[in-house]
Amino acid sequence: MIRLTDINRVFQVGDQQVHALRDINLTIDNGEYLSIMGPSGSGKSSLLNILGLLDNPSSGEYELEGEVVTHLSDEQQAVIRSTQIGFVFQFFHLLPRLSAEENIALPMMLAGIAAAERRKRTRKILDTLGLTDRAKHKPEQLSGGQRQRVAIGRATIMQPRVILADEPTGNLDRHSGHDVINILENLNQQGMALIIVTHDPELGERAHRKIRFVDGAITVDTGSN
Amino acid sequence: MSMAIVDMLGFSVGAIIRHPLRATLMLLAISIGVASIVILTGLGEGARRYVTSEFSSLGTNLLIVIPGKTETTGTALNIFSGETPRDLTLLDALSLKQHAQVHRIAPVVVGAANVSWQQLSREAPVLGSNSELLELRNWKMARGRFLPGADNTRASAVCVIGSKLRQELFKNENPIGKKIRIGDRQFRVIGTMASGGRSIGVDVEDIVIIPTVSAQNLFNTPSLFRILVEVRSRDALEKVKQHIIKTIKARHQGEEDVTVISQDAVLGTFDRIFTSLTLTVGGIAAISLTVAGILIMNIMLVTVSQRTTEIGLLKAIGASQHQIQSLFLIEASLLTAVGALAGIAIGYISNLFIHYMFPALDNMAPVWAVAAAFLLAVCTGLIFGAMPARRAARLDPIQALARR
């Protein structure tokens, strides 16, 4: 379970203070499917970064699975990112020098999981993603949809509780976009919470719970159920 | 949670291979630095070996007695009392033979005189000594015999000449039995020295050797230039040294006015001089490693800014700052280590080539210098890689990931 209490995020840009997030209070249950929508610069991505522990709030408290993670050390936050959170990006961010399977195995390598175990888990996930015959391919040899599927494999290989997807279909054609959404929704049905930030109204509507952001504050929250 | 070393190395190698030009530049910078250390210390070491071997050819277990005291002990009083160091005489030299451990004694008188035969004449160094000198200094005769008598206290008009001098005065004629003029006296040639036999200070090919007393007469001096003493065993060197000082002191009215140095001491001095020379040139070469280090820092900084996305992603999927830093440090030290190994190889090949060109110079770099060069290179990589690595670790992942 995620609980955000009075989260503020203020950036200093030159002399000006920019309020990216204002007094955010949000509770997300395990296994929820949630979309965050809003215009550019409304603070959606800032929220995602704080949820993913890539950024720390200026004030407020972030509680993950009953533990306050706001003031943990970099090392401890890295462990949480590794084990509890999976990121999916608009631009995939696969390492070009690594093959599909190596990209998927990367989080396990960072976590110090033995090579044999890595291979076993990677095979399994390549199979579910329908990428077994693409295992040795480099990202440049893959289509956009395949790349995003590899990225999803990488995000879920550590079996996190939450998947944070930032415009996951923003860089894909309609067809592969659908594929990717199907895969993500499948994972959600298996119990992973899915939080999607998007501009795309159609995609946003699919989520069970819809949150709208304007000017760093939540204006609409359809709530759980 | 920590990454396995093998994986870290594998990851770094992958990153290095992807940018061959960058890797080559860094390898080149480091290998030039390391190679120059290997080459220069090799030359220094070669020079040291050359000089020490020259000194060793002086003969083994040698003590050299020099008139006068080199240490400034006591007071300046003896200046006022009018006492000066007494001359070292031939009898002083012969008196040293009493000691059981003394094997050979060769008194030495040195001077220069005009040497002539028929119309040919030239200036040559003249050495006055006795029969023992030949064995003591490991010289070889070409023809005839050496000076007579170990205990010779009389002048005799015989001489032995060096090979070059013989060539110049006699061309192809046999010089044995011929009378040559040295200064204002006549000497009969009884032998010629074999060529070679060059040792520090004296060019044996160029000299005339005559009996001690003859030389003293020729140069009109009662004193000796020095006395060479060969001791039977190395262990007895110190004992004999004390014996010499005591004996001469007794003969010189209780005044200790000679200095006895062992060949070991001379060798040791030269050894120290050349070792510090080697250290100096090695140190100068090490400066080039610093320059290489700055290049590494530059290239690594460029690398970090090129790989911001990768760094951001690694953070997002669970890498800590510490891990990112380690990855970049490993990359830098891996490159420097490989560069250092290449440098050692280049250095060794160059040394072999130099040795091939100058066979007299045994210029193999000392192991400590090679090891130090390697360690220094890797340290350079770590030190100059640290700043870029820290920058990478502190990179803001959000900005990196927002970009394409």
Interface residues (C-beta under 8 A of the other chain):
Chain A: S45 N49 G52 L54 D55 D74 E75 Q77 A78 V79 R81 S82 T83 F87 F89 F91 H93 L95 R97 L98 L106 P107 M109 L110 A111 G112 A114 A115 R154 A155 M158
Chain B: M1 S2 M3 A4 D7 F11 G14 A15 I17 R18 T309 E310 G312 L313 L314 K315 A316 I317 G318 A319 S320 Q321 H322 Q323 P397 I398 L401 A402 R403 R404
